């Protein structure tokens, strides 16, 4: 996976996605080394950093993220998935072997050293938004209009919330919707919301199509 890709202005793309969907979007950047002039934030869960990034941009060191599910989804923390019991609510633990590992969760092939949330001027790898289902439906409808067919996306979220959705979007190259684990919903205050992740190339394509549709007839001719 390429880091620091040359792409459209992340802030402008995020603003266009806001106009398109009615929900705020956060540009997420991956870094193999610490970006110059950016202070590393105190360790917090991935979901918490992403949820507050529109007001407080941050830079996390992946190995310090205090969530085994997030570290695994981001390609760090060893090859063995964390135990399923880490993520199951008590009512469901009797249905499965909680000591067994999570299987089939999306994972990045190589871990970035740092992840930036809403960093100004840093090329984005993907765009994330926490939104109510009605707004997520707008994304699905826009995808269907743009592609001429129903949206084909990756649904995830049993192990971790936004980090798993991010990994699914980046490994599949298409939109991902994550439903979230109970811990993530509580930690980031995201009750009733889903996490939608768009790879940067997809987000920029959507933004460009939206801007073209809003342009006056004959503009650019």
C-alpha positions in Angstrom: 0.0 0.0 0.0 1.4 3.4 -1.0 1.9 6.0 1.7 1.6 9.8 1.3 0.0 9.5 -2.2 -0.2 12.5 -4.4 -3.9 13.4 -4.4 -6.5 16.2 -4.3 -6.6 18.6 -1.4 -8.0 16.6 1.5 -9.8 19.5 3.1 -11.5 20.4 -0.2 -12.5 16.7 -0.8 -13.8 16.4 2.8 -15.9 19.6 2.3 -17.4 18.4 -0.9 -18.3 15.1 0.7 -20.0 17.0 3.5 -22.0 18.9 0.9 -22.9 15.6 -0.8 -23.9 13.6 2.2 -24.7 16.1 4.9 -22.2 14.5 7.3 -18.6 15.5 8.3 -15.7 13.5 6.8 -12.2 13.1 8.2 -9.1 12.7 5.9 -6.9 9.9 7.3 -3.3 9.7 6.4 -0.7 6.9 6.9 2.9 7.6 7.5 6.0 5.4 7.7 7.9 8.1 9.6 6.8 11.0 11.8 5.6 14.0 9.7 7.8 17.1 10.3 6.3 19.6 12.6 3.5 17.4 13.9 3.3 16.3 17.6 2.4 12.8 18.4 -0.8 12.7 20.3 -1.4 10.8 23.6 -2.5 7.2 23.0 -6.3 6.9 22.5 -8.5 4.4 20.7 -8.7 4.7 16.9 -12.4 5.4 17.1 -12.0 8.2 19.6 -9.3 9.9 17.6 -11.3 9.7 14.4 -14.6 10.9 16.0 -13.0 14.1 17.4 -10.7 14.8 14.4 -13.0 17.4 12.8 -12.3 19.6 15.9 -8.9 18.2 17.1 -6.6 16.8 14.4 -4.2 14.2 15.8 -1.3 11.9 15.0 -1.3 8.4 16.6 1.5 5.9 16.8 0.0 2.7 15.7 1.8 0.5 18.2 0.6 2.6 21.1 -3.2 2.5 20.2 -4.9 0.9 23.3 -7.1 -1.5 21.4 -5.9 -4.9 20.3 -8.6 -5.1 17.5 -7.4 -1.8 16.0 -3.7 -2.8 16.1 -4.5 -6.1 14.4 -6.7 -4.5 11.7 -4.0 -2.0 11.0 -1.4 -4.7 10.5 0.4 -4.4 13.8 0.4 -6.4 17.0 1.4 -9.8 15.7 -0.1 -12.3 13.3 -2.6 -13.9 15.6 -6.0 -12.2 15.9 -7.1 -11.1 19.4 -9.6 -13.3 21.3 -13.2 -13.0 20.4 -14.1 -12.5 24.1 -12.4 -9.0 23.9 -15.3 -7.8 21.8 -18.4 -9.9 22.6 -21.1 -8.5 25.0 -21.8 -10.8 27.9 -25.1 -12.0 26.5 -23.4 -13.4 23.4 -20.4 -15.1 25.1 -22.3 -18.3 25.8 -22.9 -18.7 22.0 -19.2 -18.9 21.0 -15.8 -19.9 22.2 -14.7 -16.6 23.5 -11.2 -17.8 24.0 -10.8 -18.4 20.3 -9.4 -15.7 18.0 -11.4 -13.5 15.6 -11.3 -15.0 12.1 -11.8 -13.3 8.7 -11.5 -9.7 9.9 -10.0 -7.3 7.3 -6.4 -6.4 7.9 -3.8 -4.2 6.3 -0.9 -6.2 4.7 1.7 -3.9 6.4 1.3 -1.5 9.3 1.9 2.2 9.0 4.0 3.6 11.9 1.8 6.6 12.3 -1.8 7.5 11.4 -3.0 11.1 11.0 -6.6 12.3 11.5 -7.5 15.5 9.8 -3.9 16.7 9.4 -3.7 19.8 7.3 -1.9 19.4 4.0 -1.2 15.7 4.3 -2.4 13.5 1.5 -5.2 11.2 2.6 -5.3 7.4 2.2 -9.0 7.3 3.0 -11.9 9.4 4.3 -14.1 8.4 7.2 -17.4 9.6 8.5 -19.6 8.7 11.5 -23.2 9.1 10.4 -26.8 8.2 11.0 -28.2 5.5 8.7 -30.2 8.0 6.8 -27.0 9.8 5.7 -25.3 6.5 5.0 -28.1 5.8 2.6 -27.2 8.9 0.7 -23.8 7.5 0.1 -25.3 4.2 -1.1 -27.6 6.1 -3.4 -24.9 8.3 -4.8 -22.7 5.3 -5.4 -25.5 3.6 -7.3 -26.2 6.7 -9.5 -22.5 7.1 -10.2 -21.8 3.4 -11.0 -25.2 2.6 -12.6 -25.7 -0.3 -10.3 -26.3 -1.2 -6.7 -23.5 -0.4 -4.3 -21.1 -3.3 -3.6 -19.4 -2.7 -0.3 -17.7 -4.4 2.6 -19.6 -4.7 5.8 -17.5 -5.1 8.9 -17.4 -4.3 12.6 -17.4 -7.4 14.7 -13.9 -6.9 16.1 -13.3 -3.2 16.0 -15.2 -0.2 14.7 -13.5 2.3 12.4 -10.1 0.6 12.2 -11.7 -2.5 10.8 -13.8 -0.5 8.3 -10.6 1.4 7.3 -8.8 -1.8 6.6 -11.7 -3.2 4.7 -11.9 -0.1 2.5 -8.2 0.0 1.8 -7.8 -3.7 1.0 -10.9 -3.9 -1.2 -10.6 -0.6 -2.9 -14.3 0.2 -2.3 -16.6 1.7 0.2 -16.9 0.1 3.6 -19.5 0.4 6.3 -18.7 -0.7 9.9 -21.4 -1.3 12.5 -19.1 -1.0 15.5 -18.3 -3.0 18.6 -19.9 -2.1 21.9 -16.7 -0.8 23.4 -16.1 1.5 20.4 -19.6 2.9 20.5 -19.3 3.7 24.2 -15.7 5.1 24.0 -16.4 7.5 21.1 -20.0 8.3 21.9 -21.3 7.0 18.6 -24.7 5.6 19.6 -26.9 5.1 16.6 -24.2 5.8 14.0 -22.3 3.7 11.5 -18.7 4.3 10.2 -18.4 4.8 6.5 -14.9 4.6 4.9 -14.0 5.6 1.4 -10.6 4.9 -0.1 -9.1 8.2 -1.3 -9.4 7.4 -5.0 -13.1 6.6 -4.6 -13.8 9.7 -2.4 -12.1 11.9 -4.9 -14.1 10.4 -7.8 -17.3 11.0 -5.9 -16.3 14.6 -5.1 -15.4 15.3 -8.7 -18.7 14.0 -9.9 -20.6 16.0 -7.4 -18.8 19.2 -8.4 -19.5 18.5 -12.0 -23.2 18.1 -11.3 -23.3 21.4 -9.5 -21.5 23.3 -12.3 -23.5 25.7 -14.5 -24.4 24.3 -17.9 -21.6 25.0 -20.3 -19.1 25.7 -17.7 -15.6 24.8 -18.8 -16.6 24.4 -22.4 
